Each structure stands twice: as structure tokens, then as C-alpha cells.
Amino acid sequence: MTKYFATAISIILLAGVVWMIFFSGIVLHKEVKKDVTDSISNSTKNTAVVLETNYGNIEIALDKAAAPQTSANFEKLVKDGFYNNLTFHRIIPGFVIQGGDPQGDGTGGPGYTVPAEIKLLHKRGSIATARLGDQANPSRASSGSQFYIALQDLPMLDGQYTVFGQVTAGMDVVDKIAAVETDASDKPTNPVIINKAFIK
């Protein structure tokens, strides 16, 4: 009897562990996607986002028609204060300035990716999502939070990354940031900080 009782307890415990693994992981990701989907359905016009940096303000218009999921995710992170006090950690003159990583080194994010929405071209001032390379990421899913701003037209990136908006004011600030001193890994020697990101 004791043997059967012990077996029954083991089965119950195992079922509990399976339940915890399944629901704590899978439902969490579903909830993230659900939040973004709700944002899409409730938003019909393009949103203006302001990045308030220690070099000045950058205003961006999100293109919800071309990249609805990416735009909704970015807008949600802005509203949640995710980008506040993060940095532009990668700066390559004539190419891009890149930011949105909570680790500050290009390896971090919110813990999820966003499906690719590759439609728009890379023009000067375009904002697009960073991502892992094709070998590790054949679907070209976007980083959940990291983004870059193009310093000039970048046709070599067209068809590979999700462009989801355009700088509409403060491109002079972007150019100032692009001119800062960087180290061998393209990281600014003095931090370029997004003090606050907000919806205009």
C-alpha cells in the first residue's frame, strides 16, 4: 500500500512540475504577444515617439501600416518605460546608430522576438530592428527591443531587416551622436543616453 501511495504522490508531483513548466513559459510568451496584438487593434494612426537623449531630442513616426506588430511592440515598450536610461551602444559613422539593449552591449532584450515585417526600404533616418543573423534566425525575426537609425540610404540592408518608422525631427541630433568618439568595438567612449522615451 505504501508503494502505491508513494507512486501516486510521485505522479502528482511530476504533473505539477509539467504544469509549472508549460504554463509559466508558454503562457508568458502568449501574454506578451496578446498585449501587442491588442495594441494593434486599438491603434489606427501612426504614432510619434520622442527619444530624449543627452544630445537632444529625436522624433520618430512609426509606420503601423507597413510594420504593425513591430510598431505596436515598440510603442508598448515606450509606454512601459523600457527605453528610459538605456544607451546607444553601437555607433558606426556613415552607417547606423544602434540602441535599445538593457545590457548595453548588443546581447540583451526583453526576452522575446517579433515576427519579421520586411517591407520598407532603408532611407536616411529610417528606424529598423536589429536581429540575429540568418544562420541562427532564418525567419529573420526582429529583436524585441534593439533598434538602429540609418545615417544614410542603406540599400544593402533592404529586404533583410524590418524598417518600422522614420525620423521626422532631430536628424541633426542623430548626426551629432554619430560623430562621437568610439572604441574598437564601436561603443561610445562617453555614454549616449536615452534619458526618456515617450509618446508625443
C-alpha positions in Angstrom: 0.0 0.0 0.0 2.9 2.3 0.9 4.4 1.6 -2.5 1.3 2.5 -4.4 0.9 5.7 -2.2 4.4 6.7 -3.0 3.9 6.1 -6.7 0.7 8.2 -6.7 2.5 11.1 -4.9 5.3 10.9 -7.5 2.8 11.1 -10.3 1.1 14.1 -8.7 4.4 15.9 -8.2 5.5 15.2 -11.8 2.2 16.5 -13.1 2.7 19.7 -11.0 6.2 20.2 -12.4 5.0 19.7 -16.0 2.1 22.2 -15.4 4.5 24.8 -14.0 7.0 24.5 -16.9 4.3 24.6 -19.5 2.2 27.4 -18.2 5.0 29.6 -16.8 6.9 29.6 -20.1 4.3 29.3 -22.9 1.6 31.4 -21.4 4.1 34.2 -20.6 5.0 34.4 -24.3 1.4 34.3 -25.3 0.6 37.1 -23.0 3.4 39.2 -24.5 2.0 38.6 -28.0 -1.6 39.3 -26.8 -0.6 42.7 -25.4 1.0 43.6 -28.7 -2.0 42.4 -30.7 -4.4 44.4 -28.5 -2.2 47.5 -29.2 -2.5 46.9 -32.9 -6.3 46.5 -32.9 -6.7 49.7 -30.8 -4.4 51.9 -32.9 -5.4 53.1 -36.3 -3.0 56.0 -36.9 0.8 56.4 -36.9 2.3 57.2 -33.5 5.0 59.8 -32.9 7.7 58.8 -30.4 10.3 61.1 -28.9 13.7 59.8 -27.7 15.0 62.4 -25.3 18.8 61.9 -25.3 21.7 63.7 -23.7 22.4 65.2 -27.1 18.9 66.4 -27.8 15.5 65.0 -28.9 14.8 62.6 -31.8 11.2 62.4 -33.0 10.2 59.2 -34.9 6.9 58.4 -36.8 6.1 54.7 -36.5 4.7 53.2 -39.7 1.8 51.0 -38.4 0.6 50.1 -41.9 3.9 48.6 -43.0 5.0 47.1 -39.7 2.0 46.8 -37.3 3.4 44.2 -34.9 6.8 45.9 -34.7 5.3 49.3 -34.2 2.9 48.1 -31.5 5.7 46.4 -29.7 7.9 49.5 -29.8 5.1 51.7 -28.6 4.3 49.3 -25.7 7.9 49.3 -24.6 8.0 53.1 -24.7 4.8 53.3 -22.6 6.3 50.8 -20.2 9.4 53.0 -19.7 11.6 50.2 -21.1 13.9 52.5 -23.0 14.4 55.1 -20.2 18.1 55.4 -19.3 19.3 52.9 -21.9 22.1 53.9 -24.3 23.1 53.9 -28.0 25.7 51.2 -27.6 26.9 50.9 -31.2 27.8 53.8 -33.4 29.3 53.5 -36.9 29.7 56.8 -38.8 28.1 56.7 -42.2 26.1 53.6 -41.3 23.9 53.4 -38.2 23.5 54.3 -34.5 22.1 51.4 -32.5 20.4 51.2 -29.1 17.7 49.7 -27.0 19.7 47.0 -25.3 19.3 46.8 -21.5 22.7 45.1 -21.3 24.3 47.9 -23.2 26.5 45.6 -25.3 24.2 44.3 -28.1 23.3 41.0 -26.3 20.2 42.0 -24.4 16.5 42.4 -24.9 13.1 41.9 -23.3 13.2 38.1 -23.7 11.3 37.6 -26.9 11.4 38.4 -30.6 8.9 39.9 -33.0 8.0 38.4 -36.4 9.7 39.9 -39.4 7.7 42.6 -41.3 10.2 43.4 -44.1 8.6 45.8 -46.5 10.1 49.3 -46.2 13.4 50.4 -47.6 16.3 51.8 -45.6 16.4 55.6 -46.2 18.4 58.2 -44.3 16.6 58.5 -40.9 14.8 55.1 -41.1 14.5 53.2 -37.9 14.7 49.5 -38.0 15.1 46.5 -35.7 18.3 44.6 -35.1 18.2 40.8 -35.2 20.3 37.7 -35.1 22.0 36.5 -38.3 20.3 34.2 -40.8 22.1 31.1 -39.7 20.7 31.3 -36.2 17.5 33.1 -37.3 16.3 32.0 -40.7 12.9 33.6 -40.3 14.6 37.0 -39.7 12.6 37.7 -36.6 13.4 41.0 -35.0 15.0 41.7 -31.6 12.3 42.6 -29.1 13.8 45.9 -28.3 17.1 46.7 -30.1 16.8 49.2 -33.0 19.0 51.3 -35.2 18.7 54.5 -37.1 20.2 54.7 -40.6 22.6 57.6 -41.2 22.2 57.4 -45.0 20.3 55.3 -47.5 21.4 51.7 -46.9 20.2 49.6 -49.9 22.4 46.7 -48.9 20.1 46.1 -45.9 16.9 46.3 -47.8 14.9 43.0 -47.7 16.8 41.8 -44.6 15.6 43.9 -41.7 12.3 45.3 -40.5 12.1 49.0 -41.0 9.2 50.4 -38.9 9.5 54.2 -38.9 11.2 57.3 -39.9 12.9 60.2 -38.0 10.8 63.3 -38.6 12.7 65.8 -36.4 16.1 65.8 -34.8 18.2 64.2 -37.5 20.8 66.8 -36.6 20.8 65.2 -33.2 21.3 61.8 -34.8 24.3 63.2 -36.7 25.8 64.6 -33.5 25.5 61.2 -31.9 27.1 59.6 -35.0 30.1 61.9 -34.6 31.0 60.9 -31.0 34.3 59.1 -30.2 34.0 55.3 -30.1 36.3 52.5 -29.1 37.4 49.5 -31.2 34.0 47.8 -30.7 32.1 50.8 -31.9 30.9 51.7 -28.4 30.9 55.4 -27.4 33.7 56.3 -25.0 31.2 58.6 -23.3 27.7 57.1 -22.9 25.0 58.4 -25.3 21.9 58.0 -23.1 18.2 57.8 -23.9 17.1 59.7 -20.8 13.4 59.1 -21.6 11.3 57.8 -24.4 7.7 59.0 -24.7 4.6 59.2 -27.0 4.1 62.7 -28.3 
